[in-house]
Amino acid sequence: MKRIAMCFLAYSLCMSAAKKERDWQTGKVIDSVTSEPARGGAVKVDTHLVTIQGGDSVYTAQERPAWHGWCLLVIGDQVKYAPDQRRLYVLDSKGGACRLDIVRQEKRP
């Protein structure tokens, strides 16, 4: 019994240590565009481009595919975001977490 308890404790400590703390920042959604279906019968995956203006950078990120449900990102809303290499983690207005692929990152003038 002691051995099982020790294994459970060690496992839970490892799992909590594996979670990465994000450096959340506040930004504003300044643009949101969803692609239109292709014409002529071609199959196209819907993409959703979102532009978020932060304190020192402007991020254009891509959310896909649509069949998993979009984040609720409304133009003009304040959001929390955390950049991590080529990904942008965003907390939408309902508190849901989204992972977007960064397409472009620009420094604000």
C-alpha positions, -999 to +999 in steps of 0.1 A: +000+000+000+029+024+008+045+016-025+013+025-044+009+057-025+045+067-033+041+059-070+009+080-071+026+109-054+056+107-077+034+105-107+013+136-097+045+156-089+059+148-124+026+158-141+024+191-123+061+198-131+055+191-168+028+218-172+044+249-187+035+282-171+026+308-198+035+345-198+000+358-203-003+393-218-033+414-226-040+423-262-068+434-285-084+416-315-081+440-344-091+418-373-107+384-379-111+368-414-125+334-423-117+319-457-145+313-482-151+279-498-133+273-531-152+277-563-155+251-590-160+221-567-125+221-552-123+210-516-107+236-493-101+235-456-116+266-439-090+287-421-095+315-397-070+344-395-070+365-364-048+396-358-041+405-322-023+437-312-002+434-280+019+458-261+050+456-284+039+432-312+011+425-337+004+388-343-015+374-372-023+338-363-042+310-381-069+289-364-080+257-381-099+235-388-134+248-384-150+215-375-135+216-341-152+249-333-138+284-334-126+304-305-149+333-297-126+362-308-146+394-315-130+424-331-123+451-305-124+426-275-095+424-250-080+389-248-052+372-229-025+357-251+009+340-247+033+335-276+054+303-275+078+298-305+055+295-336+023+291-315+000+317-299-022+306-270-053+327-265-080+328-239-112+338-256-140+359-241-157+328-227-125+317-210-118+289-234-082+283-244-072+282-280-039+273-298-032+292-330-003+290-355+015+323-358+016+333-395+032+367-391+047+387-361+055+424-365+069+449-340+046+478-332+060+512-343 
